[in-house]
Amino acid sequence: MEGGKISLEDILGARNKIRMLKLFIKREFITFSELRRAVRLNYNTLKEYIKTLVDAGIIKEYEISRFRIYELNKDDPKVQSLVYLFKVWGEIEGNNA
């Protein structure tokens, strides 16, 4: 991340980041624990990936009781572009997001 700007490489730069994005597209809400089990990342790495996505406006983060819940920010044009990219590449079905 250069000078506070989040680049496309920061968002898509690793296979696990792409797996995470596909999960966010497929599911309306997901908890930190569910995400961690699905992508099998250690706590600190996952926390860093999520922070990048939240800072970029790709996902929204909610804290309910002691749980963190995440949702894809479907209104953001960047997110809409990412969803379109995944659809064009056949990574997700057409009805998601």
LOROBA-203887 format. One line per field, with one value per residue (C-alpha): z, x, y; residue number from 1. Coordinates in steps of 0.02 Angstrom, whole numbers, plus 50000, padded with zeros to 5 digits. Last residue first. Example, Ala and Ser with C-alpha at 12.3 -4.5 7.8 and 13.67 -1.06 7.14 Angstrom:
BEGIN
zz: 50357	50390
xx: 50684	50615
yy: 49947	49775
i: 2	1
This chain:
BEGIN
zz: 49720	49660	49523	49382	49462	49523	49457	49276	49222	49168	49334	49438	49341	49361	49549	49552	49452	49568	49715	49641	49606	49792	49822	49853	50006	50042	50220	50373	50548	50700	50855	51035	51048	50869	50785	50604	50464	50288	50139	49984	50058	50032	50220	50250	50120	50189	50367	50314	50240	50398	50513	50404	50419	50607	50641	50536	50370	50330	50196	50252	50436	50451	50358	50472	50625	50561	50530	50360	50291	50119	50056	49878	49847	50017	49988	49816	49895	50024	49891	49796	49952	49981	49806	49839	49769	49732	49852	49886	49702	49656	49755	49921	49934	50101	50023	49940	50000
xx: 48784	48764	48641	48768	48865	49042	49218	49162	49292	49154	49064	49221	49256	49075	49085	49248	49171	49019	49138	49233	49068	49021	48837	48870	48979	49006	48959	49061	49014	49125	49060	49079	48905	48873	49018	48987	49114	49075	49170	49251	49269	49458	49487	49369	49458	49630	49572	49503	49670	49762	49640	49659	49848	49839	49716	49801	49723	49616	49507	49341	49383	49443	49291	49174	49266	49266	49079	48997	48849	48764	48861	48920	49006	49092	49150	49219	49312	49390	49449	49527	49617	49676	49751	49852	49867	49684	49646	49822	49865	49714	49793	49746	49804	49883	50046	50083	50000
yy: 49503	49322	49275	49251	49109	49140	49111	49105	49233	49353	49327	49359	49519	49577	49550	49649	49791	49797	49802	49948	50037	50025	49984	49799	49830	49645	49602	49558	49505	49523	49437	49493	49571	49622	49709	49753	49768	49824	49754	49828	50003	50001	50016	49869	49761	49804	49773	49604	49551	49606	49513	49359	49366	49392	49250	49117	49075	48924	49006	48930	48910	49090	49154	49061	49127	49307	49297	49298	49394	49393	49245	49210	49377	49378	49200	49246	49391	49276	49153	49300	49356	49177	49170	49327	49503	49537	49681	49746	49720	49827	49967	50042	50222	50269	50326	50160	50000
i: 97	96	95	94	93	92	91	90	89	88	87	86	85	84	83	82	81	80	79	78	77	76	75	74	73	72	71	70	69	68	67	66	65	64	63	62	61	60	59	58	57	56	55	54	53	52	51	50	49	48	47	46	45	44	43	42	41	40	39	38	37	36	35	34	33	32	31	30	29	28	27	26	25	24	23	22	21	20	19	18	17	16	15	14	13	12	11	10	9	8	7	6	5	4	3	2	1
